[in-house]
Amino acid sequence: MKLTRGKVVGVLAVLVILAAAFWYGGGAPGLQGWTVEKTTPPPVSLETAGSTPQTTPLPSASPAPAASALPAPTENPAAQEETEPAATPAPTSGIESRPGGLEGGFTAEEKIAAAQAIAGGSSPGVEKGDAAYSEAHGMVLDPNTGKDKYLTDPVPEGKPLPVEPQDASISDTAYTCTLSISCATILDNMDWLDPEKVELVPEDGWILEPTTVTFYEGESVFNVLQRTCKQKGIHMEFENTPMYNSAYIEGIHNLYEFDCGELSGWMYKVNEWFPNYGCSRYQLKDGDVICWEYTCDLGVDVGGFYSTGG
């Protein structure tokens, strides 16, 4: 095709117009006279490699006022009285007479001593024993302490002496005895009771009414309690106390020591006598009557602290 001078000029004019439009209207970097600045990232050190990248925190909306900017407290006593709550009056329930007071008052050592007294052994106030009678029937007393090696006081005249569990010989000869478990004292001291235990206390106080049970010659009060509770589905928890060579009953029917006062726990009596030794050491005889009773006051409320025998 043969181009004329006019056509060439026209084509060049079109190219110039297109170039100008592209130069001023294009959106790519470098086409409007600006360039992208390339920055080289800083080298990563071995100490920070693998650590969580940190981000620049956003500025807080408004800084907290300085302490000096806060208004000073009023010095008007009347205004202060209006804002101060009234003092809570002290409770006036029977819990004020609870052993140890409202906030307790017994040390850990005193609680242990109370528990040991309840468990048997050297309980003060249990009927005074007879050393001559006890020694004549085989009880070995330390002349320095007046107690046996398990810290047991002499036994009152006419009462059975303790028999060590390791020395007991259990035969197949069966006998019967009567066993009962009562927490009736709690009914008179419900304001002392742990609130979580209220629903556990029977309305009449009987956990087990007097029941005739079988035992075997040589068995102890503990043996009978343990077996009967298992047969009747009654919860019972104990702890062996080597110091007294006997089991100590911590809880029956989920009612534990100290649940109803700091002098509370389980005590036992046989034929209306509270032995001054543990239940594992009391060997039963045919026809014995065993009563387990919950005390709220170290035996005073059940006759076990100042027992006079029977």
DAHUHU-V622011 format. One record per residue. N is the residue number from 1. RES is the residue in one letter. SS is DSSP state (alpha for helix, beta for strand, coil for the rest). PHI is phi in whole degrees, 0 to 359 (NA if undefined). PSI is psi in radians with two decimals (999 if undefined). Layout:
n = {N;N}
res = {RES;RES}
ss = {SS;SS}
phi = {PHI;PHI}
psi = {PSI;PSI}
This chain:
n = {1;2;3;4;5;6;7;8;9;10;11;12;13;14;15;16;17;18;19;20;21;22;23;24;25;26;27;28;29;30;31;32;33;34;35;36;37;38;39;40;41;42;43;44;45;46;47;48;49;50;51;52;53;54;55;56;57;58;59;60;61;62;63;64;65;66;67;68;69;70;71;72;73;74;75;76;77;78;79;80;81;82;83;84;85;86;87;88;89;90;91;92;93;94;95;96;97;98;99;100;101;102;103;104;105;106;107;108;109;110;111;112;113;114;115;116;117;118;119;120;121;122;123;124;125;126;127;128;129;130;131;132;133;134;135;136;137;138;139;140;141;142;143;144;145;146;147;148;149;150;151;152;153;154;155;156;157;158;159;160;161;162;163;164;165;166;167;168;169;170;171;172;173;174;175;176;177;178;179;180;181;182;183;184;185;186;187;188;189;190;191;192;193;194;195;196;197;198;199;200;201;202;203;204;205;206;207;208;209;210;211;212;213;214;215;216;217;218;219;220;221;222;223;224;225;226;227;228;229;230;231;232;233;234;235;236;237;238;239;240;241;242;243;244;245;246;247;248;249;250;251;252;253;254;255;256;257;258;259;260;261;262;263;264;265;266;267;268;269;270;271;272;273;274;275;276;277;278;279;280;281;282;283;284;285;286;287;288;289;290;291;292;293;294;295;296;297;298;299;300;301;302;303;304;305;306;307;308;309;310}
res = {M;K;L;T;R;G;K;V;V;G;V;L;A;V;L;V;I;L;A;A;A;F;W;Y;G;G;G;A;P;G;L;Q;G;W;T;V;E;K;T;T;P;P;P;V;S;L;E;T;A;G;S;T;P;Q;T;T;P;L;P;S;A;S;P;A;P;A;A;S;A;L;P;A;P;T;E;N;P;A;A;Q;E;E;T;E;P;A;A;T;P;A;P;T;S;G;I;E;S;R;P;G;G;L;E;G;G;F;T;A;E;E;K;I;A;A;A;Q;A;I;A;G;G;S;S;P;G;V;E;K;G;D;A;A;Y;S;E;A;H;G;M;V;L;D;P;N;T;G;K;D;K;Y;L;T;D;P;V;P;E;G;K;P;L;P;V;E;P;Q;D;A;S;I;S;D;T;A;Y;T;C;T;L;S;I;S;C;A;T;I;L;D;N;M;D;W;L;D;P;E;K;V;E;L;V;P;E;D;G;W;I;L;E;P;T;T;V;T;F;Y;E;G;E;S;V;F;N;V;L;Q;R;T;C;K;Q;K;G;I;H;M;E;F;E;N;T;P;M;Y;N;S;A;Y;I;E;G;I;H;N;L;Y;E;F;D;C;G;E;L;S;G;W;M;Y;K;V;N;E;W;F;P;N;Y;G;C;S;R;Y;Q;L;K;D;G;D;V;I;C;W;E;Y;T;C;D;L;G;V;D;V;G;G;F;Y;S;T;G;G}
ss = {coil;coil;coil;coil;alpha;alpha;alpha;alpha;alpha;alpha;alpha;alpha;alpha;alpha;alpha;alpha;alpha;alpha;alpha;alpha;alpha;alpha;alpha;alpha;alpha;coil;coil;coil;coil;coil;coil;coil;coil;coil;coil;coil;coil;coil;coil;coil;coil;coil;coil;coil;coil;coil;coil;coil;coil;coil;coil;coil;coil;coil;coil;coil;coil;coil;coil;coil;coil;coil;coil;coil;coil;coil;alpha;alpha;alpha;coil;coil;coil;coil;coil;coil;coil;alpha;alpha;alpha;alpha;alpha;alpha;alpha;coil;coil;coil;coil;coil;coil;coil;coil;coil;coil;alpha;alpha;alpha;alpha;coil;coil;coil;coil;coil;coil;coil;coil;coil;coil;alpha;alpha;alpha;alpha;alpha;alpha;alpha;alpha;alpha;alpha;alpha;alpha;coil;coil;coil;coil;coil;coil;coil;coil;coil;coil;coil;alpha;alpha;alpha;alpha;alpha;alpha;coil;coil;coil;coil;coil;coil;coil;coil;coil;coil;coil;coil;coil;coil;coil;coil;coil;coil;coil;coil;coil;coil;coil;coil;coil;coil;coil;coil;alpha;alpha;alpha;coil;coil;coil;coil;coil;coil;beta;beta;beta;beta;beta;beta;beta;beta;beta;coil;alpha;alpha;alpha;alpha;coil;coil;coil;coil;coil;coil;coil;alpha;alpha;alpha;alpha;alpha;alpha;coil;coil;coil;coil;coil;beta;beta;beta;beta;beta;beta;beta;beta;beta;beta;beta;coil;coil;coil;beta;alpha;alpha;alpha;alpha;alpha;alpha;alpha;alpha;alpha;alpha;alpha;alpha;coil;coil;coil;beta;beta;beta;beta;beta;beta;coil;coil;coil;coil;beta;beta;beta;beta;beta;beta;beta;coil;coil;beta;beta;coil;coil;coil;coil;coil;coil;coil;coil;beta;beta;beta;beta;beta;beta;coil;coil;beta;coil;coil;coil;coil;coil;alpha;alpha;alpha;coil;beta;coil;coil;coil;coil;coil;beta;beta;beta;beta;beta;beta;beta;coil;coil;coil;coil;alpha;alpha;alpha;coil;coil;coil;coil;coil;coil;coil;coil}
phi = {NA;263;267;264;299;294;292;298;298;295;296;297;297;297;297;295;298;297;297;295;295;293;294;267;250;289;253;280;303;86;268;240;92;240;229;275;277;268;249;270;297;293;295;269;276;293;288;260;297;90;280;292;298;265;245;287;296;287;294;293;296;206;294;293;291;293;299;290;277;286;293;290;298;292;255;275;302;296;294;295;297;289;266;280;291;291;296;283;293;293;296;244;285;294;295;296;268;298;306;92;81;294;257;91;126;268;283;300;294;292;295;298;298;295;297;293;296;293;293;108;125;251;300;286;92;289;316;301;274;243;295;296;297;295;291;295;255;101;277;266;253;283;296;280;252;76;239;277;290;256;63;264;290;304;269;301;301;90;265;291;277;294;241;290;305;289;261;287;243;264;253;270;288;261;228;232;214;250;233;219;225;228;235;299;297;294;299;270;222;298;285;270;287;305;305;287;256;303;290;277;276;297;299;260;86;272;270;216;293;312;227;280;230;265;222;243;309;100;282;251;301;295;304;290;298;299;292;294;298;294;293;269;70;262;298;207;230;222;221;284;243;304;302;254;53;204;280;250;279;276;206;227;58;63;257;250;305;70;288;228;110;281;241;258;165;262;232;231;223;234;53;68;241;270;298;263;213;292;292;286;256;264;272;281;236;303;88;299;245;254;233;262;230;273;254;256;214;55;95;299;282;240;85;263;269;250;299;247;83;191}
psi = {2.45;2.10;2.41;2.90;-0.64;-0.65;-0.70;-0.78;-0.69;-0.73;-0.75;-0.67;-0.71;-0.74;-0.69;-0.73;-0.79;-0.71;-0.74;-0.71;-0.69;-0.64;-0.75;-0.34;-0.10;2.70;-0.03;2.56;2.50;-0.21;-0.16;0.31;0.09;2.74;2.76;2.22;2.16;2.18;2.46;2.15;2.56;2.64;2.54;2.20;2.81;-0.48;-0.59;-0.16;2.28;-0.17;2.81;2.19;2.48;2.51;2.63;2.11;2.59;2.54;2.48;2.66;-0.82;2.20;2.63;2.52;2.54;2.77;-0.61;-0.33;-0.25;2.59;2.47;2.54;2.56;2.55;0.19;1.94;-0.62;-0.70;-0.67;-0.69;-0.55;-0.51;-0.37;2.30;2.64;2.57;2.43;2.20;2.57;2.53;2.58;0.27;3.06;-0.15;-0.29;-0.46;0.08;2.44;2.25;-0.15;-2.97;-0.65;0.32;-2.20;-0.24;2.36;2.94;-0.67;-0.68;-0.62;-0.74;-0.73;-0.70;-0.74;-0.68;-0.65;-0.72;-0.67;-0.40;2.90;-1.85;0.73;2.18;2.49;-0.21;2.65;2.27;2.32;3.00;1.91;-0.74;-0.76;-0.78;-0.77;-0.60;-0.42;0.32;0.06;2.18;2.02;2.44;2.15;-0.40;-0.60;-0.38;0.18;2.91;-3.06;-0.22;0.40;0.54;2.31;2.81;2.65;2.47;2.61;2.37;-0.17;2.66;2.47;2.72;2.56;2.17;2.38;-0.64;-0.29;-0.14;2.46;1.95;2.21;-3.08;-0.01;2.14;2.45;3.12;2.67;3.00;2.32;2.36;2.71;2.13;2.47;0.57;-0.49;-0.47;-0.55;-0.48;-0.05;0.71;-0.47;-0.18;-0.35;2.48;2.14;-0.50;-0.20;-0.01;-0.77;-0.19;-0.29;2.05;2.64;-0.58;0.00;-0.15;2.12;-0.65;1.97;2.77;2.12;2.37;2.19;2.78;2.46;2.97;2.55;2.23;-0.17;2.81;3.02;-0.66;-0.77;-0.77;-0.75;-0.81;-0.82;-0.74;-0.73;-0.68;-0.74;-0.64;-0.05;0.55;2.23;2.44;2.31;2.41;2.96;2.32;2.28;1.69;-0.55;-0.63;0.02;0.76;2.81;2.46;2.18;1.93;-0.70;2.52;2.37;0.55;0.33;2.04;2.95;2.50;0.08;-0.39;0.99;2.76;-0.02;0.46;2.70;-3.05;2.36;2.76;2.66;2.63;2.15;0.78;0.28;2.29;1.84;2.63;0.53;2.86;2.79;-0.37;-0.26;-0.01;1.90;2.22;2.72;2.77;2.30;0.00;2.61;1.99;2.27;2.15;2.18;2.42;2.20;2.49;-0.06;0.86;0.60;-0.24;-0.69;-0.15;0.06;0.25;-0.14;-0.78;0.78;2.43;0.16;3.14;999}
